Structure formats: structure tokens, C-alpha cells
Amino acid sequence: MDITTLGWVAALSSFTLSIAMVVWGRNGM
């Protein structure tokens, strides 16, 4: 696994986490 792939994985996981936080917040958690 090279550094570019690792960067994409890190960015995608943090993006997914922020979306999940917004969704949970709107659902009243």
C-alpha cells in the first residue's frame, strides 16, 4: 500500500465519519 492510497483511505474514512455525525445529529441522538 503506497502513501497515496493511505491518504485516500484516511480522507474517505474521516468524511464518512463526519457524514455519520450529521445524520445522527438530525435523528436526535
trRosetta pair geometry for C-beta under 8 A, 3 or more apart (Angstrom, degrees):
i j d omega theta_ij theta_ji phi_ij phi_ji
1 5 5.1 -118 -164 83 83 133
1 6 5.9 99 145 -57 112 91
2 5 5.4 98 58 11 68 102
2 6 7.1 -129 107 -4 36 94
3 6 5.5 -55 -147 39 35 115
3 7 6.2 41 153 -24 67 104
4 7 5.6 -52 -150 33 31 114
4 8 6.6 31 152 -18 63 103
5 8 5.7 -54 -151 35 33 111
5 9 6.4 33 152 -19 66 106
6 9 5.7 -53 -148 36 32 113
6 10 6.4 31 154 -18 64 107
7 10 5.8 -56 -147 37 30 110
7 11 6.2 27 157 -16 65 109
8 11 5.8 -58 -145 39 29 109
8 12 6.0 27 158 -18 66 111
9 12 5.9 -58 -143 39 26 109
9 13 6.2 22 160 -17 63 110
10 13 6.1 -58 -144 37 26 107
10 14 6.4 20 159 -13 63 109
11 14 6.1 -61 -148 40 27 106
11 15 6.2 29 155 -20 64 110
12 15 5.6 -55 -146 37 29 114
12 16 6.3 31 155 -20 64 107
13 16 5.7 -51 -145 36 31 113
13 17 6.4 34 154 -21 63 106
14 17 5.6 -51 -147 35 33 114
14 18 6.5 33 154 -19 64 103
15 18 5.9 -55 -150 35 30 109
15 19 6.5 30 152 -17 64 105
16 19 5.7 -55 -150 37 32 112
16 20 6.3 34 152 -21 65 106
17 20 5.6 -53 -148 35 32 114
17 21 6.5 36 152 -22 64 103
18 21 5.6 -49 -149 32 34 115
18 22 6.7 35 152 -18 64 103
19 22 5.8 -55 -153 35 33 111
19 23 6.3 32 152 -18 67 107
20 23 5.7 -55 -146 38 32 112
20 24 6.2 29 157 -16 66 107
21 24 5.9 -55 -144 39 28 108
21 25 6.2 32 155 -23 63 109
22 25 5.6 -56 -148 35 28 114
22 26 6.5 23 156 -14 64 107
23 26 6.0 -59 -150 38 29 107
23 27 6.4 22 153 -14 64 110
24 27 5.6 -62 -147 41 33 109
24 29 4.5 -50 174 47 93 130
25 28 8.0 68 173 -52 29 16
25 29 6.9 -83 -83 56 29 79
